[in-house]
Amino acid sequence: MSERAVPFYCPYCGEEDLRPAEQTERVPHGAWYCASCLRTFAVKMIGIGIPEVSR
């Protein structure tokens, strides 16, 4: 899977006006900019599967 996942709404304000953020020294690749609340955020996938439960 080489394409990045697209978030449907801002996790801070809930608006849907999102744009890819320009990568800089402080902004990582794959970050998104919300035009409503002026925040830039990144979503990172940790993995797939069911976490182990300690007994």
All heavy atoms as atom14 arrays in JSON, in Angstrom:
{
  "sequence": "MSERAVPFYCPYCGEEDLRPAEQTERVPHGAWYCASCLRTFAVKMIGIGIPEVSR",
  "atom14_mask": [
    [1, 1, 1, 1, 1, 1, 1, 1, 0, 0, 0, 0, 0, 0],
    [1, 1, 1, 1, 1, 1, 0, 0, 0, 0, 0, 0, 0, 0],
    [1, 1, 1, 1, 1, 1, 1, 1, 1, 0, 0, 0, 0, 0],
    [1, 1, 1, 1, 1, 1, 1, 1, 1, 1, 1, 0, 0, 0],
    [1, 1, 1, 1, 1, 0, 0, 0, 0, 0, 0, 0, 0, 0],
    [1, 1, 1, 1, 1, 1, 1, 0, 0, 0, 0, 0, 0, 0],
    [1, 1, 1, 1, 1, 1, 1, 0, 0, 0, 0, 0, 0, 0],
    [1, 1, 1, 1, 1, 1, 1, 1, 1, 1, 1, 0, 0, 0],
    [1, 1, 1, 1, 1, 1, 1, 1, 1, 1, 1, 1, 0, 0],
    [1, 1, 1, 1, 1, 1, 0, 0, 0, 0, 0, 0, 0, 0],
    [1, 1, 1, 1, 1, 1, 1, 0, 0, 0, 0, 0, 0, 0],
    [1, 1, 1, 1, 1, 1, 1, 1, 1, 1, 1, 1, 0, 0],
    [1, 1, 1, 1, 1, 1, 0, 0, 0, 0, 0, 0, 0, 0],
    [1, 1, 1, 1, 0, 0, 0, 0, 0, 0, 0, 0, 0, 0],
    [1, 1, 1, 1, 1, 1, 1, 1, 1, 0, 0, 0, 0, 0],
    [1, 1, 1, 1, 1, 1, 1, 1, 1, 0, 0, 0, 0, 0],
    [1, 1, 1, 1, 1, 1, 1, 1, 0, 0, 0, 0, 0, 0],
    [1, 1, 1, 1, 1, 1, 1, 1, 0, 0, 0, 0, 0, 0],
    [1, 1, 1, 1, 1, 1, 1, 1, 1, 1, 1, 0, 0, 0],
    [1, 1, 1, 1, 1, 1, 1, 0, 0, 0, 0, 0, 0, 0],
    [1, 1, 1, 1, 1, 0, 0, 0, 0, 0, 0, 0, 0, 0],
    [1, 1, 1, 1, 1, 1, 1, 1, 1, 0, 0, 0, 0, 0],
    [1, 1, 1, 1, 1, 1, 1, 1, 1, 0, 0, 0, 0, 0],
    [1, 1, 1, 1, 1, 1, 1, 0, 0, 0, 0, 0, 0, 0],
    [1, 1, 1, 1, 1, 1, 1, 1, 1, 0, 0, 0, 0, 0],
    [1, 1, 1, 1, 1, 1, 1, 1, 1, 1, 1, 0, 0, 0],
    [1, 1, 1, 1, 1, 1, 1, 0, 0, 0, 0, 0, 0, 0],
    [1, 1, 1, 1, 1, 1, 1, 0, 0, 0, 0, 0, 0, 0],
    [1, 1, 1, 1, 1, 1, 1, 1, 1, 1, 0, 0, 0, 0],
    [1, 1, 1, 1, 0, 0, 0, 0, 0, 0, 0, 0, 0, 0],
    [1, 1, 1, 1, 1, 0, 0, 0, 0, 0, 0, 0, 0, 0],
    [1, 1, 1, 1, 1, 1, 1, 1, 1, 1, 1, 1, 1, 1],
    [1, 1, 1, 1, 1, 1, 1, 1, 1, 1, 1, 1, 0, 0],
    [1, 1, 1, 1, 1, 1, 0, 0, 0, 0, 0, 0, 0, 0],
    [1, 1, 1, 1, 1, 0, 0, 0, 0, 0, 0, 0, 0, 0],
    [1, 1, 1, 1, 1, 1, 0, 0, 0, 0, 0, 0, 0, 0],
    [1, 1, 1, 1, 1, 1, 0, 0, 0, 0, 0, 0, 0, 0],
    [1, 1, 1, 1, 1, 1, 1, 1, 0, 0, 0, 0, 0, 0],
    [1, 1, 1, 1, 1, 1, 1, 1, 1, 1, 1, 0, 0, 0],
    [1, 1, 1, 1, 1, 1, 1, 0, 0, 0, 0, 0, 0, 0],
    [1, 1, 1, 1, 1, 1, 1, 1, 1, 1, 1, 0, 0, 0],
    [1, 1, 1, 1, 1, 0, 0, 0, 0, 0, 0, 0, 0, 0],
    [1, 1, 1, 1, 1, 1, 1, 0, 0, 0, 0, 0, 0, 0],
    [1, 1, 1, 1, 1, 1, 1, 1, 1, 0, 0, 0, 0, 0],
    [1, 1, 1, 1, 1, 1, 1, 1, 0, 0, 0, 0, 0, 0],
    [1, 1, 1, 1, 1, 1, 1, 1, 0, 0, 0, 0, 0, 0],
    [1, 1, 1, 1, 0, 0, 0, 0, 0, 0, 0, 0, 0, 0],
    [1, 1, 1, 1, 1, 1, 1, 1, 0, 0, 0, 0, 0, 0],
    [1, 1, 1, 1, 0, 0, 0, 0, 0, 0, 0, 0, 0, 0],
    [1, 1, 1, 1, 1, 1, 1, 1, 0, 0, 0, 0, 0, 0],
    [1, 1, 1, 1, 1, 1, 1, 0, 0, 0, 0, 0, 0, 0],
    [1, 1, 1, 1, 1, 1, 1, 1, 1, 0, 0, 0, 0, 0],
    [1, 1, 1, 1, 1, 1, 1, 0, 0, 0, 0, 0, 0, 0],
    [1, 1, 1, 1, 1, 1, 0, 0, 0, 0, 0, 0, 0, 0],
    [1, 1, 1, 1, 1, 1, 1, 1, 1, 1, 1, 0, 0, 0]
  ],
  "atom14_positions": [
    [[0.85, -1.16, 0.0], [0.0, 0.0, 0.0], [0.9, 1.23, 0.0], [1.54, 1.55, 0.98], [-0.91, -0.02, 1.23], [-1.82, 1.17, 1.29], [-2.77, 1.28, 2.8], [-3.94, -0.01, 2.58], [0.0, 0.0, 0.0], [0.0, 0.0, 0.0], [0.0, 0.0, 0.0], [0.0, 0.0, 0.0], [0.0, 0.0, 0.0], [0.0, 0.0, 0.0]],
    [[0.96, 1.92, -1.11], [1.84, 3.08, -1.2], [1.09, 4.4, -1.09], [1.71, 5.42, -0.85], [2.61, 3.04, -2.52], [1.7, 3.07, -3.59], [0.0, 0.0, 0.0], [0.0, 0.0, 0.0], [0.0, 0.0, 0.0], [0.0, 0.0, 0.0], [0.0, 0.0, 0.0], [0.0, 0.0, 0.0], [0.0, 0.0, 0.0], [0.0, 0.0, 0.0]],
    [[-0.22, 4.4, -1.26], [-0.98, 5.63, -1.15], [-1.25, 5.94, 0.3], [-1.42, 5.06, 1.12], [-2.31, 5.48, -1.89], [-2.15, 5.27, -3.37], [-3.49, 5.13, -4.06], [-4.47, 5.71, -3.57], [-3.55, 4.44, -5.07], [0.0, 0.0, 0.0], [0.0, 0.0, 0.0], [0.0, 0.0, 0.0], [0.0, 0.0, 0.0], [0.0, 0.0, 0.0]],
    [[-1.29, 7.24, 0.62], [-1.58, 7.61, 2.0], [-3.08, 7.65, 2.23], [-3.85, 7.95, 1.33], [-0.93, 8.93, 2.36], [-1.41, 10.12, 1.57], [-0.73, 11.35, 2.09], [-0.6, 12.3, 0.99], [-0.12, 13.49, 1.14], [0.29, 13.89, 2.31], [-0.01, 14.3, 0.13], [0.0, 0.0, 0.0], [0.0, 0.0, 0.0], [0.0, 0.0, 0.0]],
    [[-3.48, 7.35, 3.43], [-4.89, 7.38, 3.79], [-5.34, 8.83, 3.95], [-4.58, 9.67, 4.43], [-5.12, 6.61, 5.08], [0.0, 0.0, 0.0], [0.0, 0.0, 0.0], [0.0, 0.0, 0.0], [0.0, 0.0, 0.0], [0.0, 0.0, 0.0], [0.0, 0.0, 0.0], [0.0, 0.0, 0.0], [0.0, 0.0, 0.0], [0.0, 0.0, 0.0]],
    [[-6.54, 9.11, 3.54], [-7.07, 10.46, 3.62], [-8.04, 10.54, 4.79], [-9.02, 9.8, 4.83], [-7.81, 10.82, 2.31], [-8.42, 12.2, 2.39], [-6.85, 10.73, 1.13], [0.0, 0.0, 0.0], [0.0, 0.0, 0.0], [0.0, 0.0, 0.0], [0.0, 0.0, 0.0], [0.0, 0.0, 0.0], [0.0, 0.0, 0.0], [0.0, 0.0, 0.0]],
    [[-7.79, 11.43, 5.76], [-8.76, 11.6, 6.85], [-10.01, 12.31, 6.32], [-9.94, 13.14, 5.42], [-8.02, 12.47, 7.86], [-6.97, 13.17, 7.09], [-6.62, 12.28, 5.93], [0.0, 0.0, 0.0], [0.0, 0.0, 0.0], [0.0, 0.0, 0.0], [0.0, 0.0, 0.0], [0.0, 0.0, 0.0], [0.0, 0.0, 0.0], [0.0, 0.0, 0.0]],
    [[-11.16, 11.95, 6.87], [-12.42, 12.54, 6.41], [-12.77, 13.82, 7.14], [-13.56, 14.62, 6.66], [-13.56, 11.53, 6.57], [-13.41, 10.33, 5.69], [-13.09, 9.1, 6.22], [-13.55, 10.44, 4.32], [-12.94, 8.0, 5.41], [-13.41, 9.34, 3.49], [-13.1, 8.12, 4.04], [0.0, 0.0, 0.0], [0.0, 0.0, 0.0], [0.0, 0.0, 0.0]],
    [[-12.21, 14.02, 8.35], [-12.51, 15.22, 9.12], [-11.36, 15.53, 10.06], [-10.54, 14.67, 10.37], [-13.82, 15.07, 9.91], [-13.8, 13.89, 10.86], [-13.33, 14.02, 12.16], [-14.25, 12.64, 10.46], [-13.29, 12.95, 13.03], [-14.21, 11.56, 11.31], [-13.73, 11.73, 12.6], [-13.69, 10.66, 13.45], [0.0, 0.0, 0.0], [0.0, 0.0, 0.0]],
    [[-11.3, 16.76, 10.52], [-10.25, 17.2, 11.45], [-10.52, 16.59, 12.83], [-11.64, 16.67, 13.34], [-10.27, 18.73, 11.55], [-9.13, 19.4, 12.79], [0.0, 0.0, 0.0], [0.0, 0.0, 0.0], [0.0, 0.0, 0.0], [0.0, 0.0, 0.0], [0.0, 0.0, 0.0], [0.0, 0.0, 0.0], [0.0, 0.0, 0.0], [0.0, 0.0, 0.0]],
    [[-9.51, 15.99, 13.47], [-9.73, 15.4, 14.79], [-9.9, 16.45, 15.89], [-10.32, 16.12, 16.99], [-8.46, 14.57, 15.03], [-7.43, 15.21, 14.17], [-8.16, 15.75, 12.97], [0.0, 0.0, 0.0], [0.0, 0.0, 0.0], [0.0, 0.0, 0.0], [0.0, 0.0, 0.0], [0.0, 0.0, 0.0], [0.0, 0.0, 0.0], [0.0, 0.0, 0.0]],
    [[-9.64, 17.71, 15.6], [-9.76, 18.78, 16.6], [-11.1, 19.49, 16.53], [-11.74, 19.72, 17.55], [-8.63, 19.79, 16.44], [-7.28, 19.18, 16.7], [-6.47, 18.78, 15.64], [-6.83, 18.95, 17.99], [-5.24, 18.2, 15.86], [-5.6, 18.37, 18.23], [-4.81, 17.99, 17.17], [-3.59, 17.41, 17.39], [0.0, 0.0, 0.0], [0.0, 0.0, 0.0]],
    [[-11.54, 19.88, 15.32], [-12.77, 20.66, 15.22], [-13.89, 19.93, 14.47], [-15.03, 20.37, 14.5], [-12.49, 22.0, 14.54], [-12.09, 21.88, 12.78], [0.0, 0.0, 0.0], [0.0, 0.0, 0.0], [0.0, 0.0, 0.0], [0.0, 0.0, 0.0], [0.0, 0.0, 0.0], [0.0, 0.0, 0.0], [0.0, 0.0, 0.0], [0.0, 0.0, 0.0]],
    [[-13.57, 18.84, 13.77], [-14.58, 18.06, 13.08], [-14.92, 18.55, 11.67], [-15.74, 17.93, 11.01], [0.0, 0.0, 0.0], [0.0, 0.0, 0.0], [0.0, 0.0, 0.0], [0.0, 0.0, 0.0], [0.0, 0.0, 0.0], [0.0, 0.0, 0.0], [0.0, 0.0, 0.0], [0.0, 0.0, 0.0], [0.0, 0.0, 0.0], [0.0, 0.0, 0.0]],
    [[-14.32, 19.62, 11.22], [-14.59, 20.13, 9.88], [-13.98, 19.23, 8.81], [-13.04, 18.48, 9.08], [-14.06, 21.55, 9.73], [-14.84, 22.57, 10.52], [-16.26, 22.75, 9.99], [-16.49, 22.64, 8.77], [-17.14, 22.98, 10.83], [0.0, 0.0, 0.0], [0.0, 0.0, 0.0], [0.0, 0.0, 0.0], [0.0, 0.0, 0.0], [0.0, 0.0, 0.0]],
    [[-14.47, 19.33, 7.6], [-14.02, 18.47, 6.5], [-13.15, 19.19, 5.48], [-12.78, 18.61, 4.47], [-15.24, 17.87, 5.81], [-16.06, 16.98, 6.73], [-17.31, 16.45, 6.06], [-17.58, 16.8, 4.9], [-18.02, 15.68, 6.71], [0.0, 0.0, 0.0], [0.0, 0.0, 0.0], [0.0, 0.0, 0.0], [0.0, 0.0, 0.0], [0.0, 0.0, 0.0]],
    [[-12.8, 20.46, 5.73], [-11.99, 21.25, 4.8], [-10.51, 20.99, 5.07], [-9.82, 21.8, 5.68], [-12.32, 22.74, 4.94], [-11.67, 23.57, 3.85], [-11.11, 23.0, 2.9], [-11.73, 24.81, 3.96], [0.0, 0.0, 0.0], [0.0, 0.0, 0.0], [0.0, 0.0, 0.0], [0.0, 0.0, 0.0], [0.0, 0.0, 0.0], [0.0, 0.0, 0.0]],
    [[-10.01, 19.83, 4.62], [-8.62, 19.43, 4.85], [-7.84, 19.46, 3.55], [-8.36, 19.15, 2.49], [-8.57, 18.02, 5.43], [-9.33, 17.79, 6.72], [-9.24, 16.32, 7.11], [-8.8, 18.66, 7.83], [0.0, 0.0, 0.0], [0.0, 0.0, 0.0], [0.0, 0.0, 0.0], [0.0, 0.0, 0.0], [0.0, 0.0, 0.0], [0.0, 0.0, 0.0]],
    [[-6.56, 19.82, 3.68], [-5.65, 19.85, 2.53], [-4.33, 19.23, 2.95], [-3.93, 19.37, 4.11], [-5.43, 21.29, 2.09], [-6.7, 21.97, 1.68], [-6.48, 23.39, 1.29], [-7.78, 23.99, 1.01], [-8.23, 25.09, 1.56], [-7.49, 25.75, 2.4], [-9.41, 25.55, 1.25], [0.0, 0.0, 0.0], [0.0, 0.0, 0.0], [0.0, 0.0, 0.0]],
    [[-3.64, 18.57, 2.03], [-2.31, 18.06, 2.37], [-1.39, 19.21, 2.76], [-1.37, 20.25, 2.11], [-1.83, 17.39, 1.09], [-3.06, 17.12, 0.3], [-4.03, 18.2, 0.66], [0.0, 0.0, 0.0], [0.0, 0.0, 0.0], [0.0, 0.0, 0.0], [0.0, 0.0, 0.0], [0.0, 0.0, 0.0], [0.0, 0.0, 0.0], [0.0, 0.0, 0.0]],
    [[-0.64, 19.04, 3.86], [0.28, 20.08, 4.32], [1.62, 19.93, 3.61], [2.05, 18.81, 3.32], [0.47, 19.99, 5.83], [0.0, 0.0, 0.0], [0.0, 0.0, 0.0], [0.0, 0.0, 0.0], [0.0, 0.0, 0.0], [0.0, 0.0, 0.0], [0.0, 0.0, 0.0], [0.0, 0.0, 0.0], [0.0, 0.0, 0.0], [0.0, 0.0, 0.0]],
    [[2.25, 21.04, 3.36], [3.56, 21.02, 2.72], [4.59, 20.5, 3.71], [4.64, 20.93, 4.86], [3.93, 22.43, 2.28], [5.25, 22.51, 1.55], [5.55, 23.92, 1.08], [4.61, 24.68, 0.81], [6.74, 24.23, 0.98], [0.0, 0.0, 0.0], [0.0, 0.0, 0.0], [0.0, 0.0, 0.0], [0.0, 0.0, 0.0], [0.0, 0.0, 0.0]],
    [[5.41, 19.55, 3.27], [6.43, 18.96, 4.14], [7.56, 19.96, 4.35], [8.11, 20.52, 3.41], [6.99, 17.69, 3.52], [7.98, 16.97, 4.4], [8.46, 15.68, 3.78], [8.03, 15.29, 2.71], [9.38, 15.03, 4.44], [0.0, 0.0, 0.0], [0.0, 0.0, 0.0], [0.0, 0.0, 0.0], [0.0, 0.0, 0.0], [0.0, 0.0, 0.0]],
    [[7.89, 20.22, 5.62], [8.99, 21.1, 5.98], [9.81, 20.41, 7.06], [9.58, 19.24, 7.38], [8.48, 22.45, 6.52], [7.75, 22.22, 7.73], [7.59, 23.16, 5.52], [0.0, 0.0, 0.0], [0.0, 0.0, 0.0], [0.0, 0.0, 0.0], [0.0, 0.0, 0.0], [0.0, 0.0, 0.0], [0.0, 0.0, 0.0], [0.0, 0.0, 0.0]],
    [[10.72, 21.15, 7.66], [11.54, 20.59, 8.73], [10.69, 20.2, 9.94], [10.95, 19.21, 10.61], [12.59, 21.64, 9.15], [13.59, 21.13, 10.17], [14.63, 22.18, 10.48], [15.25, 22.69, 9.53], [14.81, 22.47, 11.67], [0.0, 0.0, 0.0], [0.0, 0.0, 0.0], [0.0, 0.0, 0.0], [0.0, 0.0, 0.0], [0.0, 0.0, 0.0]],
    [[9.65, 20.98, 10.23], [8.79, 20.73, 11.39], [7.54, 19.93, 11.06], [6.9, 19.37, 11.96], [8.38, 22.06, 12.02], [9.55, 22.8, 12.63], [9.11, 24.09, 13.25], [8.08, 23.85, 14.24], [7.36, 24.79, 14.82], [7.55, 26.04, 14.49], [6.44, 24.49, 15.71], [0.0, 0.0, 0.0], [0.0, 0.0, 0.0], [0.0, 0.0, 0.0]],
    [[7.16, 19.87, 9.79], [5.94, 19.18, 9.38], [6.32, 17.88, 8.69], [7.0, 17.9, 7.66], [5.1, 20.06, 8.42], [3.86, 19.32, 7.98], [4.74, 21.37, 9.09], [0.0, 0.0, 0.0], [0.0, 0.0, 0.0], [0.0, 0.0, 0.0], [0.0, 0.0, 0.0], [0.0, 0.0, 0.0], [0.0, 0.0, 0.0], [0.0, 0.0, 0.0]],
    [[5.89, 16.72, 9.22], [6.27, 15.43, 8.62], [5.52, 15.15, 7.33], [4.49, 15.76, 7.03], [5.88, 14.43, 9.71], [4.74, 15.08, 10.43], [5.06, 16.55, 10.41], [0.0, 0.0, 0.0], [0.0, 0.0, 0.0], [0.0, 0.0, 0.0], [0.0, 0.0, 0.0], [0.0, 0.0, 0.0], [0.0, 0.0, 0.0], [0.0, 0.0, 0.0]],
    [[6.02, 14.2, 6.57], [5.35, 13.73, 5.35], [4.0, 13.13, 5.72], [3.87, 12.42, 6.7], [6.22, 12.67, 4.66], [5.55, 12.04, 3.49], [5.38, 12.7, 2.3], [4.98, 10.83, 3.34], [4.74, 11.91, 1.46], [4.5, 10.76, 2.06], [0.0, 0.0, 0.0], [0.0, 0.0, 0.0], [0.0, 0.0, 0.0], [0.0, 0.0, 0.0]],
    [[2.99, 13.44, 4.96], [1.66, 12.88, 5.2], [0.82, 13.69, 6.16], [-0.22, 13.22, 6.62], [0.0, 0.0, 0.0], [0.0, 0.0, 0.0], [0.0, 0.0, 0.0], [0.0, 0.0, 0.0], [0.0, 0.0, 0.0], [0.0, 0.0, 0.0], [0.0, 0.0, 0.0], [0.0, 0.0, 0.0], [0.0, 0.0, 0.0], [0.0, 0.0, 0.0]],
    [[1.24, 14.91, 6.51], [0.47, 15.75, 7.42], [-0.66, 16.44, 6.67], [-0.62, 16.59, 5.45], [1.37, 16.79, 8.07], [0.0, 0.0, 0.0], [0.0, 0.0, 0.0], [0.0, 0.0, 0.0], [0.0, 0.0, 0.0], [0.0, 0.0, 0.0], [0.0, 0.0, 0.0], [0.0, 0.0, 0.0], [0.0, 0.0, 0.0], [0.0, 0.0, 0.0]],
    [[-1.68, 16.85, 7.41], [-2.86, 17.5, 6.84], [-3.08, 18.84, 7.53], [-2.83, 18.99, 8.72], [-4.09, 16.62, 7.02], [-3.99, 15.4, 6.19], [-3.41, 14.21, 6.55], [-4.42, 15.25, 4.85], [-3.47, 13.33, 5.51], [-4.08, 13.93, 4.45], [-5.06, 16.07, 3.94], [-4.37, 13.45, 3.19], [-5.35, 15.58, 2.69], [-5.0, 14.27, 2.33]],
    [[-3.59, 19.81, 6.77], [-3.88, 21.16, 7.28], [-5.39, 21.37, 7.27], [-6.06, 21.11, 6.27], [-3.19, 22.2, 6.39], [-3.61, 23.61, 6.66], [-3.15, 24.26, 7.8], [-4.45, 24.29, 5.79], [-3.54, 25.57, 8.06], [-4.83, 25.59, 6.05], [-4.37, 26.22, 7.18], [-4.75, 27.51, 7.44], [0.0, 0.0, 0.0], [0.0, 0.0, 0.0]],
    [[-5.92, 21.84, 8.39], [-7.35, 22.15, 8.49], [-7.52, 23.66, 8.32], [-6.99, 24.45, 9.11], [-7.9, 21.71, 9.85], [-9.65, 22.16, 10.06], [0.0, 0.0, 0.0], [0.0, 0.0, 0.0], [0.0, 0.0, 0.0], [0.0, 0.0, 0.0], [0.0, 0.0, 0.0], [0.0, 0.0, 0.0], [0.0, 0.0, 0.0], [0.0, 0.0, 0.0]],
    [[-8.26, 24.06, 7.31], [-8.47, 25.49, 7.04], [-9.42, 26.13, 8.05], [-9.42, 27.35, 8.2], [-9.01, 25.68, 5.63], [0.0, 0.0, 0.0], [0.0, 0.0, 0.0], [0.0, 0.0, 0.0], [0.0, 0.0, 0.0], [0.0, 0.0, 0.0], [0.0, 0.0, 0.0], [0.0, 0.0, 0.0], [0.0, 0.0, 0.0], [0.0, 0.0, 0.0]],
    [[-10.21, 25.34, 8.76], [-11.16, 25.89, 9.73], [-10.5, 26.29, 11.04], [-10.69, 27.39, 11.52], [-12.28, 24.89, 10.0], [-13.01, 24.67, 8.83], [0.0, 0.0, 0.0], [0.0, 0.0, 0.0], [0.0, 0.0, 0.0], [0.0, 0.0, 0.0], [0.0, 0.0, 0.0], [0.0, 0.0, 0.0], [0.0, 0.0, 0.0], [0.0, 0.0, 0.0]],
    [[-9.71, 25.37, 11.63], [-9.1, 25.67, 12.94], [-7.61, 25.99, 12.82], [-6.95, 26.23, 13.82], [-9.33, 24.53, 13.92], [-8.47, 22.99, 13.52], [0.0, 0.0, 0.0], [0.0, 0.0, 0.0], [0.0, 0.0, 0.0], [0.0, 0.0, 0.0], [0.0, 0.0, 0.0], [0.0, 0.0, 0.0], [0.0, 0.0, 0.0], [0.0, 0.0, 0.0]],
    [[-7.09, 25.98, 11.58], [-5.7, 26.36, 11.29], [-4.67, 25.43, 11.93], [-3.54, 25.83, 12.17], [-5.43, 27.81, 11.7], [-6.41, 28.85, 11.13], [-6.06, 30.23, 11.66], [-6.4, 28.82, 9.62], [0.0, 0.0, 0.0], [0.0, 0.0, 0.0], [0.0, 0.0, 0.0], [0.0, 0.0, 0.0], [0.0, 0.0, 0.0], [0.0, 0.0, 0.0]],
    [[-5.06, 24.19, 12.21], [-4.13, 23.21, 12.79], [-3.58, 22.3, 11.7], [-4.25, 22.02, 10.71], [-4.83, 22.37, 13.84], [-5.15, 23.12, 15.1], [-5.75, 22.16, 16.11], [-5.83, 22.75, 17.42], [-6.97, 23.1, 18.01], [-8.12, 22.92, 17.39], [-6.96, 23.63, 19.2], [0.0, 0.0, 0.0], [0.0, 0.0, 0.0], [0.0, 0.0, 0.0]],
    [[-2.37, 21.84, 11.91], [-1.75, 20.85, 11.05], [-1.54, 19.59, 11.89], [-1.03, 19.68, 13.01], [-0.4, 21.36, 10.51], [-0.64, 22.56, 9.78], [0.24, 20.34, 9.6], [0.0, 0.0, 0.0], [0.0, 0.0, 0.0], [0.0, 0.0, 0.0], [0.0, 0.0, 0.0], [0.0, 0.0, 0.0], [0.0, 0.0, 0.0], [0.0, 0.0, 0.0]],
    [[-1.94, 18.45, 11.37], [-1.84, 17.2, 12.13], [-1.42, 16.07, 11.21], [-1.53, 16.16, 9.99], [-3.18, 16.87, 12.82], [-4.31, 16.63, 11.85], [-4.59, 15.35, 11.42], [-5.08, 17.67, 11.39], [-5.63, 15.11, 10.53], [-6.12, 17.45, 10.5], [-6.39, 16.17, 10.06], [0.0, 0.0, 0.0], [0.0, 0.0, 0.0], [0.0, 0.0, 0.0]],
    [[-0.92, 15.0, 11.8], [-0.53, 13.81, 11.06], [-1.2, 12.6, 11.69], [-1.39, 12.55, 12.9], [0.98, 13.63, 11.08], [0.0, 0.0, 0.0], [0.0, 0.0, 0.0], [0.0, 0.0, 0.0], [0.0, 0.0, 0.0], [0.0, 0.0, 0.0], [0.0, 0.0, 0.0], [0.0, 0.0, 0.0], [0.0, 0.0, 0.0], [0.0, 0.0, 0.0]],
    [[-1.57, 11.65, 10.85], [-2.17, 10.4, 11.31], [-1.19, 9.29, 10.99], [-0.7, 9.18, 9.87], [-3.52, 10.15, 10.59], [-4.13, 8.84, 11.05], [-4.47, 11.3, 10.82], [0.0, 0.0, 0.0], [0.0, 0.0, 0.0], [0.0, 0.0, 0.0], [0.0, 0.0, 0.0], [0.0, 0.0, 0.0], [0.0, 0.0, 0.0], [0.0, 0.0, 0.0]],
    [[-0.89, 8.46, 11.97], [0.09, 7.4, 11.78], [-0.55, 6.05, 12.1], [-1.14, 5.87, 13.17], [1.29, 7.62, 12.7], [2.36, 6.58, 12.56], [3.54, 6.89, 13.46], [4.59, 5.83, 13.34], [5.71, 6.09, 14.24], [0.0, 0.0, 0.0], [0.0, 0.0, 0.0], [0.0, 0.0, 0.0], [0.0, 0.0, 0.0], [0.0, 0.0, 0.0]],
    [[-0.41, 5.11, 11.19], [-0.92, 3.76, 11.43], [0.13, 2.97, 12.21], [1.29, 2.94, 11.82], [-1.22, 3.05, 10.12], [-1.79, 1.69, 10.33], [-2.24, 0.99, 8.76], [-2.03, -0.72, 9.13], [0.0, 0.0, 0.0], [0.0, 0.0, 0.0], [0.0, 0.0, 0.0], [0.0, 0.0, 0.0], [0.0, 0.0, 0.0], [0.0, 0.0, 0.0]],
    [[-0.27, 2.35, 13.28], [0.64, 1.58, 14.12], [0.72, 0.14, 13.66], [1.78, -0.46, 13.66], [0.2, 1.64, 15.6], [0.1, 3.09, 16.06], [1.11, 0.83, 16.48], [1.41, 3.85, 15.99], [0.0, 0.0, 0.0], [0.0, 0.0, 0.0], [0.0, 0.0, 0.0], [0.0, 0.0, 0.0], [0.0, 0.0, 0.0], [0.0, 0.0, 0.0]],
    [[-0.38, -0.45, 13.25], [-0.35, -1.83, 12.79], [-1.74, -2.4, 12.61], [-2.74, -1.75, 12.86], [0.0, 0.0, 0.0], [0.0, 0.0, 0.0], [0.0, 0.0, 0.0], [0.0, 0.0, 0.0], [0.0, 0.0, 0.0], [0.0, 0.0, 0.0], [0.0, 0.0, 0.0], [0.0, 0.0, 0.0], [0.0, 0.0, 0.0], [0.0, 0.0, 0.0]],
    [[-1.79, -3.64, 12.16], [-3.05, -4.34, 11.96], [-3.05, -5.59, 12.83], [-2.04, -6.28, 12.93], [-3.21, -4.75, 10.48], [-3.25, -3.51, 9.6], [-4.45, -5.6, 10.28], [-3.32, -3.82, 8.13], [0.0, 0.0, 0.0], [0.0, 0.0, 0.0], [0.0, 0.0, 0.0], [0.0, 0.0, 0.0], [0.0, 0.0, 0.0], [0.0, 0.0, 0.0]],
    [[-4.16, -5.86, 13.45], [-4.27, -7.08, 14.25], [-4.89, -6.81, 15.6], [-5.18, -5.68, 15.97], [0.0, 0.0, 0.0], [0.0, 0.0, 0.0], [0.0, 0.0, 0.0], [0.0, 0.0, 0.0], [0.0, 0.0, 0.0], [0.0, 0.0, 0.0], [0.0, 0.0, 0.0], [0.0, 0.0, 0.0], [0.0, 0.0, 0.0], [0.0, 0.0, 0.0]],
    [[-5.06, -7.88, 16.32], [-5.64, -7.81, 17.65], [-4.5, -7.82, 18.67], [-3.64, -8.68, 18.63], [-6.57, -9.01, 17.89], [-7.69, -9.01, 16.86], [-7.14, -8.99, 19.3], [-8.52, -10.27, 16.85], [0.0, 0.0, 0.0], [0.0, 0.0, 0.0], [0.0, 0.0, 0.0], [0.0, 0.0, 0.0], [0.0, 0.0, 0.0], [0.0, 0.0, 0.0]],
    [[-4.47, -6.83, 19.58], [-3.39, -6.8, 20.56], [-3.48, -7.99, 21.53], [-4.58, -8.47, 21.84], [-3.62, -5.5, 21.32], [-5.04, -5.13, 21.08], [-5.42, -5.74, 19.75], [0.0, 0.0, 0.0], [0.0, 0.0, 0.0], [0.0, 0.0, 0.0], [0.0, 0.0, 0.0], [0.0, 0.0, 0.0], [0.0, 0.0, 0.0], [0.0, 0.0, 0.0]],
    [[-2.34, -8.47, 21.94], [-2.32, -9.58, 22.9], [-2.77, -9.1, 24.27], [-2.45, -8.0, 24.68], [-0.92, -10.16, 22.99], [-0.47, -10.85, 21.71], [0.89, -11.51, 21.89], [1.25, -11.87, 23.02], [1.57, -11.63, 20.88], [0.0, 0.0, 0.0], [0.0, 0.0, 0.0], [0.0, 0.0, 0.0], [0.0, 0.0, 0.0], [0.0, 0.0, 0.0]],
    [[-3.49, -9.95, 24.96], [-3.97, -9.63, 26.31], [-3.14, -10.42, 27.3], [-3.0, -11.63, 27.19], [-5.46, -10.01, 26.46], [-5.95, -9.71, 27.86], [-6.3, -9.27, 25.42], [0.0, 0.0, 0.0], [0.0, 0.0, 0.0], [0.0, 0.0, 0.0], [0.0, 0.0, 0.0], [0.0, 0.0, 0.0], [0.0, 0.0, 0.0], [0.0, 0.0, 0.0]],
    [[-2.55, -9.71, 28.26], [-1.75, -10.42, 29.26], [-2.68, -11.12, 30.24], [-3.73, -10.63, 30.61], [-0.84, -9.44, 29.99], [-1.61, -8.46, 30.64], [0.0, 0.0, 0.0], [0.0, 0.0, 0.0], [0.0, 0.0, 0.0], [0.0, 0.0, 0.0], [0.0, 0.0, 0.0], [0.0, 0.0, 0.0], [0.0, 0.0, 0.0], [0.0, 0.0, 0.0]],
    [[-2.25, -12.3, 30.68], [-3.08, -13.09, 31.6], [-2.5, -13.07, 32.98], [-1.41, -12.91, 33.25], [-3.17, -14.52, 31.11], [-3.92, -14.59, 29.82], [-4.01, -16.0, 29.35], [-4.72, -16.01, 28.08], [-5.27, -17.06, 27.59], [-5.22, -18.2, 28.2], [-5.89, -17.0, 26.43], [0.0, 0.0, 0.0], [0.0, 0.0, 0.0], [0.0, 0.0, 0.0]]
  ]
}
